[in-house]
Amino acid sequence: MADLSAFPITRRWPARNPEVLQLYSLNTPNGVKVSIMLEEIGLPYEAHLVDIMKDESWTPEFLSLNPNGKIPAILDPDGPGGTPLALFESGAILVYLAEKTDKLLPPDPAARYQTLQWVMFQMAAIGPMFGQVGFFHRFAGRDYEDKRPLQRYVSESKRLLGVLEDRLAGRDWIMGDYTIADIATLGWVRNLIGFYEARDLVAFDSLKRVPAWLERGLARPAVQRGLEIPSRG
């Protein structure tokens, strides 16, 4: 049996099955990247809910794994060389899991780097911009008298959706085949038009390929399961 006692995070979220990968997350757009990935590749894992609304990601135990205090994070008892590996940042985790299982990341070097560039596109652009739209449209920012920040983030989000729309011309998925680039992006597009209530704001229905891509992604059984993990009850 793997010994994970050296990792303080297991004191607050004990591993019932320390032989399998431990996931510390919540089903936010970033969190579901990893749960969807784990469901897609079929790697055994144990999910632990980290309630960010209760500031659980800022506890000493969680910070011992991710000093940035953000979900998701993982602890793999079977890391490189059989040594346990703790890892944070959703994009890094997606790449790690893809390489660990040889799934959802093309083996061809050129296609691999092209896939990674689209993962970085989500990490650097789609996530931050869509998140700002959510703040200024749905949450506290809606009360700001100055509407220029909202207008700026809405405009940029429309542009990014246009980039994705163009990329999907003649393709079902971002890389043609389904990859971690799609997994990284699906939850954020879903959140933008759903939870953030910005569908009309970003003129989502004026697009054709992105809505079809989102529908295809959300129809995948592994995606449907991953969107609900970790469960609250």
C-alpha positions as a Markdown table, in Angstrom:
| # | Residue | x | y | z |
|---|---|---|---|---|
| 1 | Met | 0.0 | 0.0 | 0.0 |
| 2 | Ala | 1.3 | 3.4 | -0.9 |
| 3 | Asp | 2.3 | 5.6 | 2.0 |
| 4 | Leu | 1.1 | 9.2 | 1.5 |
| 5 | Ser | 1.6 | 10.3 | 5.1 |
| 6 | Ala | 4.4 | 12.6 | 4.1 |
| 7 | Phe | 1.8 | 14.8 | 2.3 |
| 8 | Pro | 0.0 | 17.1 | 4.8 |
| 9 | Ile | -3.0 | 17.4 | 2.5 |
| 10 | Thr | -4.0 | 13.8 | 3.4 |
| 11 | Arg | -4.5 | 14.8 | 7.0 |
| 12 | Arg | -7.5 | 16.9 | 6.1 |
| 13 | Trp | -8.6 | 14.8 | 3.2 |
| 14 | Pro | -7.6 | 11.2 | 4.1 |
| 15 | Ala | -7.1 | 8.8 | 1.3 |
| 16 | Arg | -9.5 | 5.9 | 1.5 |
| 17 | Asn | -7.6 | 4.1 | -1.2 |
| 18 | Pro | -4.1 | 5.5 | -1.2 |
| 19 | Glu | -3.1 | 3.2 | -4.2 |
| 20 | Val | -5.0 | 5.4 | -6.6 |
| 21 | Leu | -4.6 | 9.0 | -7.8 |
| 22 | Gln | -6.1 | 11.5 | -5.4 |
| 23 | Leu | -8.0 | 14.5 | -6.8 |
| 24 | Tyr | -8.6 | 17.6 | -4.8 |
| 25 | Ser | -11.1 | 19.8 | -6.6 |
| 26 | Leu | -14.5 | 21.3 | -7.1 |
| 27 | Asn | -16.6 | 21.2 | -10.2 |
| 28 | Thr | -15.7 | 24.7 | -11.4 |
| 29 | Pro | -14.5 | 25.3 | -15.1 |
| 30 | Asn | -10.9 | 24.6 | -14.0 |
| 31 | Gly | -11.8 | 21.8 | -11.7 |
| 32 | Val | -13.8 | 19.8 | -14.2 |
| 33 | Lys | -10.9 | 19.7 | -16.7 |
| 34 | Val | -9.2 | 17.1 | -14.5 |
| 35 | Ser | -12.3 | 15.1 | -13.5 |
| 36 | Ile | -13.4 | 15.0 | -17.2 |
| 37 | Met | -9.9 | 13.9 | -18.2 |
| 38 | Leu | -9.8 | 11.2 | -15.5 |
| 39 | Glu | -13.2 | 9.9 | -16.7 |
| 40 | Glu | -12.1 | 9.9 | -20.3 |
| 41 | Ile | -8.9 | 8.0 | -19.8 |
| 42 | Gly | -10.3 | 5.6 | -17.2 |
| 43 | Leu | -7.6 | 6.0 | -14.7 |
| 44 | Pro | -8.7 | 5.0 | -11.2 |
| 45 | Tyr | -8.9 | 7.9 | -8.8 |
| 46 | Glu | -10.4 | 9.2 | -5.6 |
| 47 | Ala | -12.1 | 12.6 | -5.5 |
| 48 | His | -12.0 | 14.9 | -2.6 |
| 49 | Leu | -14.2 | 18.0 | -2.5 |
| 50 | Val | -12.4 | 21.2 | -1.6 |
| 51 | Asp | -15.0 | 23.8 | -0.9 |
| 52 | Ile | -13.6 | 27.1 | -2.1 |
| 53 | Met | -16.7 | 28.9 | -0.7 |
| 54 | Lys | -15.5 | 27.9 | 2.7 |
| 55 | Asp | -11.9 | 28.9 | 1.9 |
| 56 | Glu | -10.8 | 25.3 | 2.2 |
| 57 | Ser | -8.2 | 25.9 | -0.5 |
| 58 | Trp | -6.5 | 28.4 | 1.8 |
| 59 | Thr | -6.0 | 25.9 | 4.6 |
| 60 | Pro | -2.4 | 24.9 | 5.5 |
| 61 | Glu | -3.1 | 21.3 | 4.3 |
| 62 | Phe | -4.1 | 22.4 | 0.8 |
| 63 | Leu | -1.5 | 25.1 | 0.6 |
| 64 | Ser | 1.1 | 22.4 | 1.3 |
| 65 | Leu | 0.3 | 21.0 | -2.1 |
| 66 | Asn | -0.6 | 24.2 | -4.0 |
| 67 | Pro | 0.9 | 27.3 | -2.5 |
| 68 | Asn | -1.3 | 29.3 | -4.9 |
| 69 | Gly | -4.4 | 28.2 | -3.1 |
| 70 | Lys | -6.3 | 27.2 | -6.2 |
| 71 | Ile | -8.1 | 24.0 | -7.2 |
| 72 | Pro | -7.6 | 21.5 | -8.8 |
| 73 | Ala | -4.6 | 19.6 | -7.5 |
| 74 | Ile | -3.6 | 15.9 | -7.6 |
| 75 | Leu | -1.5 | 13.5 | -5.7 |
| 76 | Asp | -0.5 | 10.5 | -7.7 |
| 77 | Pro | 1.0 | 7.7 | -5.6 |
| 78 | Asp | 2.4 | 6.2 | -8.8 |
| 79 | Gly | 4.3 | 9.1 | -10.2 |
| 80 | Pro | 7.4 | 9.0 | -12.4 |
| 81 | Gly | 9.7 | 6.2 | -11.3 |
| 82 | Gly | 7.0 | 5.0 | -8.9 |
| 83 | Thr | 7.5 | 7.9 | -6.6 |
| 84 | Pro | 4.4 | 9.9 | -5.4 |
| 85 | Leu | 3.9 | 13.1 | -7.3 |
| 86 | Ala | 1.9 | 16.2 | -6.1 |
| 87 | Leu | 0.9 | 18.5 | -8.9 |
| 88 | Phe | -1.2 | 21.7 | -9.3 |
| 89 | Glu | -2.4 | 23.9 | -12.3 |
| 90 | Ser | -5.1 | 22.3 | -14.4 |
| 91 | Gly | -3.1 | 22.6 | -17.7 |
| 92 | Ala | -0.1 | 20.9 | -16.2 |
| 93 | Ile | -2.2 | 18.1 | -14.8 |
| 94 | Leu | -3.9 | 17.5 | -18.2 |
| 95 | Val | -0.5 | 17.2 | -19.9 |
| 96 | Tyr | 0.8 | 14.9 | -17.1 |
| 97 | Leu | -2.2 | 12.6 | -17.3 |
| 98 | Ala | -2.1 | 12.5 | -21.1 |
| 99 | Glu | 1.6 | 11.6 | -21.1 |
| 100 | Lys | 1.1 | 9.1 | -18.3 |
| 101 | Thr | -1.5 | 7.2 | -20.2 |
| 102 | Asp | -0.6 | 8.0 | -23.8 |
| 103 | Lys | -4.1 | 9.2 | -24.4 |
| 104 | Leu | -5.7 | 12.4 | -25.7 |
| 105 | Leu | -2.4 | 14.0 | -26.8 |
| 106 | Pro | -1.1 | 13.2 | -30.3 |
| 107 | Pro | 2.2 | 11.2 | -30.4 |
| 108 | Asp | 3.4 | 13.1 | -33.5 |
| 109 | Pro | 5.7 | 15.9 | -32.1 |
| 110 | Ala | 4.3 | 18.7 | -34.3 |
| 111 | Ala | 0.6 | 17.8 | -33.5 |
| 112 | Arg | 1.6 | 17.5 | -29.8 |
| 113 | Tyr | 2.9 | 21.0 | -29.7 |
| 114 | Gln | 0.0 | 22.3 | -31.7 |
| 115 | Thr | -2.3 | 20.7 | -29.1 |
| 116 | Leu | -0.4 | 22.3 | -26.3 |
| 117 | Gln | -0.7 | 25.7 | -27.9 |
| 118 | Trp | -4.5 | 25.4 | -27.8 |
| 119 | Val | -4.3 | 24.3 | -24.1 |
| 120 | Met | -2.2 | 27.4 | -23.4 |
| 121 | Phe | -4.7 | 29.5 | -25.4 |
| 122 | Gln | -7.4 | 28.4 | -23.0 |
| 123 | Met | -5.2 | 28.9 | -19.9 |
| 124 | Ala | -3.9 | 32.3 | -20.9 |
| 125 | Ala | -6.9 | 33.8 | -22.7 |
| 126 | Ile | -10.2 | 32.1 | -22.5 |
| 127 | Gly | -10.2 | 31.3 | -18.8 |
| 128 | Pro | -9.1 | 34.8 | -17.6 |
| 129 | Met | -11.3 | 36.7 | -20.0 |
| 130 | Phe | -14.4 | 34.6 | -19.5 |
| 131 | Gly | -13.9 | 34.7 | -15.7 |
| 132 | Gln | -13.8 | 38.5 | -15.8 |
| 133 | Val | -17.0 | 38.6 | -17.8 |
| 134 | Gly | -18.5 | 36.4 | -15.1 |
| 135 | Phe | -17.4 | 38.8 | -12.3 |
| 136 | Phe | -18.5 | 42.0 | -14.0 |
| 137 | His | -21.8 | 40.6 | -15.4 |
| 138 | Arg | -23.0 | 38.1 | -12.8 |
| 139 | Phe | -21.3 | 38.9 | -9.5 |
| 140 | Ala | -20.2 | 42.0 | -7.5 |
| 141 | Gly | -18.8 | 43.8 | -10.6 |
| 142 | Arg | -22.4 | 44.3 | -11.9 |
| 143 | Asp | -22.8 | 47.1 | -9.4 |
| 144 | Tyr | -19.9 | 49.1 | -10.7 |
| 145 | Glu | -21.0 | 52.3 | -12.2 |
| 146 | Asp | -18.1 | 52.3 | -14.7 |
| 147 | Lys | -19.2 | 49.8 | -17.3 |
| 148 | Arg | -15.9 | 50.0 | -19.3 |
| 149 | Pro | -14.3 | 47.0 | -17.7 |
| 150 | Leu | -17.3 | 44.8 | -18.5 |
| 151 | Gln | -17.4 | 46.1 | -22.1 |
| 152 | Arg | -13.7 | 45.5 | -22.5 |
| 153 | Tyr | -14.0 | 41.8 | -21.3 |
| 154 | Val | -17.1 | 41.2 | -23.3 |
| 155 | Ser | -15.4 | 42.5 | -26.4 |
| 156 | Glu | -12.3 | 40.3 | -25.8 |
| 157 | Ser | -14.5 | 37.3 | -25.1 |
| 158 | Lys | -16.3 | 37.7 | -28.4 |
| 159 | Arg | -13.0 | 37.9 | -30.1 |
| 160 | Leu | -11.8 | 34.7 | -28.5 |
| 161 | Leu | -15.0 | 32.9 | -29.4 |
| 162 | Gly | -14.3 | 34.1 | -33.0 |
| 163 | Val | -10.8 | 32.6 | -32.9 |
| 164 | Leu | -12.3 | 29.3 | -31.7 |
| 165 | Glu | -15.1 | 29.5 | -34.3 |
| 166 | Asp | -12.5 | 29.9 | -37.1 |
| 167 | Arg | -10.4 | 27.1 | -35.7 |
| 168 | Leu | -13.3 | 24.7 | -35.9 |
| 169 | Ala | -13.9 | 25.3 | -39.6 |
| 170 | Gly | -13.8 | 21.8 | -41.1 |
| 171 | Arg | -13.1 | 20.2 | -37.8 |
| 172 | Asp | -15.3 | 18.5 | -35.1 |
| 173 | Trp | -12.7 | 19.2 | -32.5 |
| 174 | Ile | -10.0 | 21.8 | -31.9 |
| 175 | Met | -7.3 | 19.4 | -33.3 |
| 176 | Gly | -9.6 | 17.4 | -35.6 |
| 177 | Asp | -9.5 | 14.6 | -33.1 |
| 178 | Tyr | -10.7 | 15.0 | -29.5 |
| 179 | Thr | -7.8 | 16.0 | -27.2 |
| 180 | Ile | -6.9 | 17.7 | -24.0 |
| 181 | Ala | -7.4 | 21.0 | -25.9 |
| 182 | Asp | -11.1 | 20.3 | -26.0 |
| 183 | Ile | -11.2 | 19.2 | -22.4 |
| 184 | Ala | -9.5 | 22.4 | -21.3 |
| 185 | Thr | -12.0 | 24.6 | -23.1 |
| 186 | Leu | -15.4 | 22.9 | -22.8 |
| 187 | Gly | -16.1 | 23.8 | -19.2 |
| 188 | Trp | -15.3 | 27.5 | -19.7 |
| 189 | Val | -17.5 | 27.9 | -22.8 |
| 190 | Arg | -20.3 | 26.1 | -21.0 |
| 191 | Asn | -19.9 | 28.3 | -17.9 |
| 192 | Leu | -19.8 | 31.5 | -19.9 |
| 193 | Ile | -23.2 | 31.0 | -21.4 |
| 194 | Gly | -24.7 | 29.1 | -18.5 |
| 195 | Phe | -23.6 | 29.9 | -15.0 |
| 196 | Tyr | -22.3 | 33.4 | -16.0 |
| 197 | Glu | -25.5 | 34.1 | -18.0 |
| 198 | Ala | -23.6 | 35.8 | -20.8 |
| 199 | Arg | -25.1 | 34.0 | -23.8 |
| 200 | Asp | -26.7 | 37.1 | -25.2 |
| 201 | Leu | -24.0 | 39.4 | -24.0 |
| 202 | Val | -21.4 | 37.6 | -26.1 |
| 203 | Ala | -23.8 | 36.9 | -29.0 |
| 204 | Phe | -23.2 | 33.2 | -28.7 |
| 205 | Asp | -26.0 | 32.2 | -30.9 |
| 206 | Ser | -24.5 | 34.2 | -33.8 |
| 207 | Leu | -21.9 | 31.5 | -33.9 |
| 208 | Lys | -22.3 | 28.1 | -35.6 |
| 209 | Arg | -19.3 | 25.9 | -35.1 |
| 210 | Val | -18.7 | 26.7 | -31.4 |
| 211 | Pro | -22.2 | 25.8 | -30.3 |
| 212 | Ala | -22.1 | 22.6 | -32.3 |
| 213 | Trp | -18.7 | 21.7 | -30.8 |
| 214 | Leu | -20.0 | 22.4 | -27.3 |
| 215 | Glu | -23.0 | 20.2 | -27.9 |
| 216 | Arg | -20.8 | 17.4 | -29.1 |
| 217 | Gly | -18.6 | 17.7 | -26.1 |
| 218 | Leu | -21.4 | 17.8 | -23.6 |
| 219 | Ala | -22.9 | 14.7 | -25.1 |
| 220 | Arg | -19.8 | 12.6 | -24.2 |
| 221 | Pro | -20.6 | 10.3 | -21.3 |
| 222 | Ala | -17.2 | 11.0 | -19.6 |
| 223 | Val | -17.8 | 14.7 | -19.9 |
| 224 | Gln | -21.2 | 14.4 | -18.3 |
| 225 | Arg | -19.8 | 12.4 | -15.4 |
| 226 | Gly | -16.8 | 14.7 | -15.0 |
| 227 | Leu | -18.9 | 17.8 | -14.7 |
| 228 | Glu | -20.5 | 16.4 | -11.5 |
| 229 | Ile | -17.2 | 15.5 | -9.8 |
| 230 | Pro | -16.5 | 15.9 | -6.9 |
| 231 | Ser | -20.0 | 15.5 | -5.7 |
| 232 | Arg | -21.3 | 17.5 | -2.8 |
| 233 | Gly | -23.5 | 14.8 | -1.5 |
